[in-house]
């Protein structure tokens, strides 16, 4: 194949789409990169060979516009760059003839987009978990006996909005009622103490559930860009990380085995990311994102270029090796005038 035409959506969000794009630009493959965003005011508009504006994934004409781009550029493979686009494209992926759509299995996405259902499934498989409780009404708060407790949206994947930490029942009732008043689906989860023990672990599996590779990032929470909230509880720091990860890529056979067990238990069929803290050597799950990671480019910098490997495997039918080097990768904000 002389040239591979690649569509990456959501490249302007400083999120997953941008990370995928930057990783692909490291590749030595002959790629023609088509990027999209919902506006022309896109940071990465000039970083692709062609740029198109797409409507929001929830709009009725989203799929028709994607099909038009596929036809216009003879697209071979699509990388969704945002969760809403991933969900819609996964649902319609069978409608795109001879085009690979890089998503996990639809059933896995539906499970992982509901944290309570994910925890319940893993609990049945005897996967250790922090304490958790579904909050459907303010009365449910009476059942909480573990503090500090983290309240966060139960449905959806990724992001760091509407995360609150309560230290007693008074605060718990206040935050829960606030979220309920705004129709936010709530999950309460035991706070696992932070002691340089937070990790993002990517597990890559193929369409048959075979694990292709696993990469471990020990997150650094010293920089403000990686911290959502930082407070004190009984003279102990309580830290909630943001969605912007950085830190040290390393090897740990125990964490690798535990993360891969979670992936195989869920029957993952594609990229999967495990967000966790480690307590006495035990992986304690915070949440799972069934997609390419917000650290995709960071991983590529140490040799684990998952988007390129996916293209080699799906489009070029090559056998690929998922390997990486240990090392620290840090982030900063970059500005430019467009």
C-alpha positions as a printed Julia matrix, in Angstrom:
338×3 Matrix{Float64}:
   0.0     0.0    0.0
   1.55    3.29  -1.15
  -0.31    5.57   1.25
  -2.59    5.02   4.23
  -5.36    7.56   4.69
  -6.1     8.1    8.36
  -8.98   10.02   9.94
  -8.51   11.31  13.5
 -11.5    13.09  15.04
 -11.48   15.58  17.9
  -7.91   16.77  17.34
  -8.43   20.2   18.89
  -9.5    19.26  22.39
  -6.01   18.86  23.94
  -7.21   15.37  24.74
  -7.16   11.92  23.21
  -7.52   13.07  19.59
  -4.5    15.34  19.84
  -2.51   12.59  21.55
  -3.31   10.13  18.75
  -2.38   12.7   16.1
   0.97   13.49  17.73
   1.78    9.78  18.06
   0.98    9.18  14.38
   3.22   12.06  13.35
   6.13   10.15  14.9
   5.47    7.23  12.56
   7.65    6.52   9.53
   4.67    5.04   7.69
   3.37    6.91   4.64
   0.31    8.41   6.31
  -2.1    11.0    4.96
  -3.65   12.51   8.07
  -7.14   13.96   8.01
  -8.18   15.7   11.23
 -11.52   17.0   12.4
 -12.92   19.18  15.12
 -16.24   20.92  15.76
 -14.8    24.36  14.9
 -12.24   26.0   12.65
 -10.69   27.46  15.82
  -8.62   24.33  16.25
  -5.08   24.31  17.67
  -3.99   21.41  15.46
  -5.71   22.49  12.24
  -2.36   23.07  10.51
  -0.81   19.84  11.84
  -2.71   17.57   9.42
  -2.72   17.18   5.65
  -6.42   17.98   5.5
  -8.84   19.43   8.06
 -12.62   19.18   8.18
 -15.25   20.48  10.57
 -17.6    17.82  11.94
 -20.81   18.39  13.91
 -21.0    17.2   17.49
 -21.38   13.43  17.77
 -24.89   13.87  19.19
 -26.1    15.7   16.06
 -28.32   13.78  13.63
 -26.0    14.38  10.66
 -22.75   13.32  12.35
 -22.51    9.88  10.71
 -23.47   11.23   7.28
 -20.69   13.82   7.54
 -18.19   11.13   8.57
 -19.21    9.03   5.56
 -18.67   12.05   3.31
 -15.13   12.46   4.65
 -14.45    8.75   4.16
 -15.49    9.01   0.52
 -13.69   12.3   -0.1
 -10.33   11.1    1.21
 -10.67    7.34   0.67
 -10.13    6.75   4.4
  -8.6     3.43   5.46
  -8.83    3.74   9.24
 -10.58    5.98  11.78
  -9.35    6.92  15.26
 -12.1     8.53  17.39
 -10.58   11.31  19.46
 -13.34   11.87  22.01
 -15.64    9.68  24.07
 -18.91   10.88  22.44
 -17.47   10.24  18.97
 -16.12    6.87  20.07
 -19.54    5.72  21.26
 -21.33    6.76  18.08
 -18.66    5.48  15.7
 -18.53    2.17  17.53
 -22.28    1.78  17.1
 -22.12    2.47  13.35
 -18.72    0.88  12.59
 -20.31   -1.94  10.57
 -21.76    0.67   8.2
 -18.27    1.7    7.03
 -17.28   -0.77   4.34
 -13.54   -1.57   4.17
 -12.77    1.02   6.85
 -11.29    0.09  10.23
 -12.79    1.97  13.18
 -10.47    1.8   16.19
 -12.68    1.18  19.2
 -13.07   -1.48  21.81
 -16.02   -3.86  21.68
 -19.41   -2.15  21.96
 -20.4    -4.23  24.99
 -17.16   -3.37  26.81
 -17.67    0.33  26.13
 -21.21    0.17  27.52
 -20.02   -1.63  30.66
 -17.06    0.64  31.34
 -19.1     3.78  30.76
 -21.01    2.78  33.9
 -18.61    2.58  36.84
 -21.02    0.74  39.14
 -21.69   -1.97  36.57
 -17.95   -2.28  35.99
 -17.24   -2.68  39.71
 -20.03   -5.23  40.08
 -18.72   -7.33  37.2
 -15.17   -7.27  38.56
 -16.38   -8.0   42.09
 -18.03  -11.21  40.87
 -14.65  -12.22  39.43
 -13.0   -11.64  42.85
 -11.04   -8.6   41.64
 -10.11   -6.53  44.76
 -11.8    -3.13  44.77
 -12.09   -0.1   47.03
 -15.42    0.16  48.87
 -18.13    1.71  46.7
 -21.84    2.51  46.75
 -24.34    3.75  44.19
 -26.04    6.93  45.38
 -29.58    7.17  43.99
 -31.03    9.4   46.71
 -29.86   11.36  49.74
 -31.04    8.48  51.96
 -28.32    6.25  50.47
 -25.68    8.43  52.12
 -26.52    6.89  55.48
 -24.93    3.65  54.32
 -21.5     5.25  53.84
 -19.11    4.35  56.65
 -15.8     5.06  54.88
 -14.26    8.52  54.9
 -12.86   10.38  53.1
 -15.21    9.35  50.32
 -15.0    10.43  46.69
 -18.21   11.3   44.84
 -18.08   11.3   41.04
 -20.32   10.74  38.03
 -21.17    7.07  37.63
 -21.82    7.19  33.9
 -19.36    8.36  31.28
 -15.65    7.81  30.91
 -12.63    9.92  31.64
 -12.5    13.58  32.57
 -12.32   15.14  36.02
 -15.48   17.23  36.33
 -17.9    16.93  39.26
 -15.5    15.09  41.55
 -15.98   15.91  45.23
 -14.37   14.66  48.43
 -16.45   14.44  51.62
 -14.93   14.03  55.07
 -18.1    13.42  57.06
 -21.82   12.8   56.59
 -22.66   16.5   56.61
 -20.39   17.16  53.63
 -21.45   13.91  51.97
 -25.13   14.89  52.15
 -24.36   18.37  50.81
 -22.35   17.21  47.79
 -24.7    14.33  47.02
 -27.75   16.58  47.06
 -25.95   19.14  44.9
 -25.2    16.47  42.3
 -28.66   14.91  42.5
 -30.25   18.33  41.96
 -28.31   18.52  38.68
 -29.36   15.02  37.61
 -25.83   13.65  37.92
 -25.67    9.87  38.28
 -23.49    9.32  41.37
 -21.03    6.67  42.51
 -19.34    6.94  45.91
 -15.91    5.35  46.25
 -13.5     4.88  49.11
 -10.53    7.26  48.9
  -7.25    5.37  48.61
  -4.45    7.33  50.25
  -1.9     8.83  47.88
   1.74    7.99  48.54
   3.39    8.25  45.13
   1.26    5.24  44.21
  -1.03    6.29  41.34
  -0.75    4.57  37.99
  -2.21    4.62  34.49
  -1.84    1.18  32.92
  -2.64    0.53  29.27
  -3.54   -2.98  28.13
  -3.69   -3.54  24.35
  -5.72   -6.53  23.18
  -6.73   -7.74  19.74
 -10.2    -8.59  18.39
  -9.98  -12.03  20.01
  -9.01  -10.75  23.45
  -5.34  -11.7   23.14
  -3.12   -9.33  25.13
  -0.65   -7.68  22.75
   1.12   -5.43  25.22
   0.89   -3.61  28.54
   2.49   -0.31  29.53
   2.72    1.19  33.03
   2.94    4.9   33.86
   3.59    5.87  37.46
   1.91    9.24  37.65
   3.65   12.28  39.11
   1.31   14.58  41.02
   3.83   17.23  42.02
   2.89   19.65  39.22
  -0.39   21.58  39.41
  -1.29   20.57  35.84
  -1.78   16.98  37.04
  -3.79   17.81  40.19
  -7.54   18.37  40.34
  -7.89   18.83  44.1
  -5.48   18.89  47.02
  -6.7    19.15  50.61
  -5.85   17.96  54.11
  -7.78   15.48  56.24
  -6.56   14.88  59.77
  -3.13   16.26  58.77
  -2.91   13.9   55.81
  -2.86   15.23  52.24
  -5.83   14.18  50.11
  -5.01   14.45  46.4
  -7.3    13.93  43.41
  -5.48   13.83  40.09
  -6.58   15.65  36.97
  -7.01   14.12  33.55
  -3.53   15.28  32.51
  -1.06   12.5   33.24
   2.73   12.58  33.32
   5.43   10.7   35.12
   7.67    7.64  34.86
   7.19    4.67  32.55
   8.42    1.55  34.31
   8.09   -2.22  34.5
   6.28   -4.03  37.29
   5.32   -7.66  36.71
   2.76   -7.71  39.52
   0.87   -4.63  38.29
   1.1    -5.91  34.71
  -0.49   -9.23  35.71
  -3.24   -7.53  37.76
  -4.13   -5.06  34.98
  -4.2    -7.79  32.35
  -6.52   -9.85  34.57
  -8.94   -6.93  34.65
  -8.77   -6.6   30.86
  -9.36  -10.31  30.27
 -12.12  -10.43  32.88
 -13.92   -7.66  31.0
 -13.17   -9.48  27.72
 -11.56   -6.37  26.28
 -11.23   -6.3   22.5
  -9.03   -3.27  21.89
  -7.31   -0.47  23.82
  -8.08   -0.26  27.55
  -6.75    1.97  30.32
  -6.77    1.15  34.01
  -6.61    4.11  36.42
  -5.57    2.96  39.86
  -3.66    3.43  43.06
  -1.64    0.66  44.68
  -2.06   -0.34  48.31
   0.27   -2.98  49.8
   1.08   -4.22  46.3
  -2.58   -4.56  45.39
  -4.0    -2.65  42.42
  -6.98   -0.63  43.67
  -9.11    0.42  40.74
 -10.42    3.96  40.35
 -11.89    3.68  36.86
 -11.42    2.14  33.43
 -11.4     3.9   30.06
 -12.08    1.51  27.14
 -10.2     3.52  24.53
  -6.84    4.9   23.52
  -5.32    6.88  26.35
  -4.82   10.54  27.06
  -1.16    9.49  27.41
  -0.94    7.98  23.9
   1.76   10.41  22.74
   3.7    10.07  26.0
   3.72    6.32  25.46
   4.88    6.76  21.88
   7.85    8.81  23.11
   9.14    5.73  24.96
   8.5     3.44  22.0
   4.94    2.2   22.66
   3.21    3.75  19.65
  -0.2     2.1   19.85
  -1.86    3.97  16.94
   1.0     3.05  14.6
   0.92   -0.56  15.79
  -2.82   -0.7   15.2
  -2.36    0.52  11.62
   0.4    -2.0   10.99
  -1.74   -4.83  12.34
  -5.16   -3.94  10.9
  -4.29   -2.22   7.62
  -0.92   -3.74   6.7
  -1.5    -7.15   8.35
   1.9    -7.04  10.04
   2.93   -8.75  13.25
   3.9    -5.99  15.66
   5.79   -5.87  18.95
   4.43   -3.8   21.82
   7.59   -2.73  23.64
   8.8     0.38  25.45
  11.74    1.84  27.31
  11.71    3.03  30.92
  11.88    6.78  31.36
  10.24    9.97  32.6
   7.98   12.01  30.31
   6.65   15.4   31.45
   4.12   17.81  29.98
   3.5    21.53  29.72
   1.06   23.87  28.01
   1.91   25.2   24.56
   0.42   28.3   23.01
   0.27   29.58  19.43
  -1.64   32.14  17.43
  -3.86   30.71  14.72
